[in-house]
């Protein structure tokens, strides 16, 4: 699933190519992806793109419509969705069927993009709204972790608010927006902490270490992703991972100095996490999934 760094890079990529362009085509090929009906997607036609921005993991194309005022084409790519950009958009219309295309948007210079979704579990979500806060998942987003408001003190308040596993807090979009499974693994490695550590166990020093890890991991990932074509972002993300998705490989170390240990995994019903025992759990493997007692 694309997370904050990839979504930020996609927003910049689309902003550079679409701002000032007039929308000429909006074709819905997967009705299941469209979560709103008023205004209809066709209301975007003849409108001018004025911005492309991000809310957590959500992308937002802002369009000034001659008839309806400012509208927002907002979408969440979920696990299997992606953006496919064309300098010359195919002339054939996007039609419902076996194609992975969910939505096609075209512009007055002939360019455009498709929103696609692979697999059978369709979770891609597309909204056309007058205000992004009309989307409940956006209205309830937590703090942006790269914003000035995200201070060590604010993180301390979030950690203390409810005792839970720190991995869960990092992934909770209503608490901190934009971090998912992959980058939470990376952050916890750099912070040298167990994914199952209880949030109320964090003192001021550990909180500052975790805050620094969040900022450094996300900033580095945004820098790596920025400027890359949309088609390259997934591979760039995979290559940049230290522990996530690298079960059985040598740990590169929380600070870039190999620690000599091997990346381990904890599996759940529909996901998994990766970590390094030496760097994060005092050399002890986590053995009991969610109920692990190796909390420190």
ABEGO torsion letter per residue (X at the ends): XBBAAAAAAAAAAAAAAABGBBBABBBBABAAABABAOBBAAAABGBBBABBBBBEABBBBBBBBAAAEBBBBBBBAEAABBBBBBABBBABBBBBEABABABBBBBAAGBEBBBBBBEABBABBBBBBABAAABAAAAABBBBAABAABBAAAAAAAAAABBBBAAAAAABAAABBGBBAAAAAAAAAAAGBBAABBAAABBAAAAAAAAAAAAAAAAAAAAAABGBBAAAAAAAAAAABAABGABGBBBAEAAGBBAGBBBBBBBBAABBBBBBAAAAAGGBBBAAEAABABAX
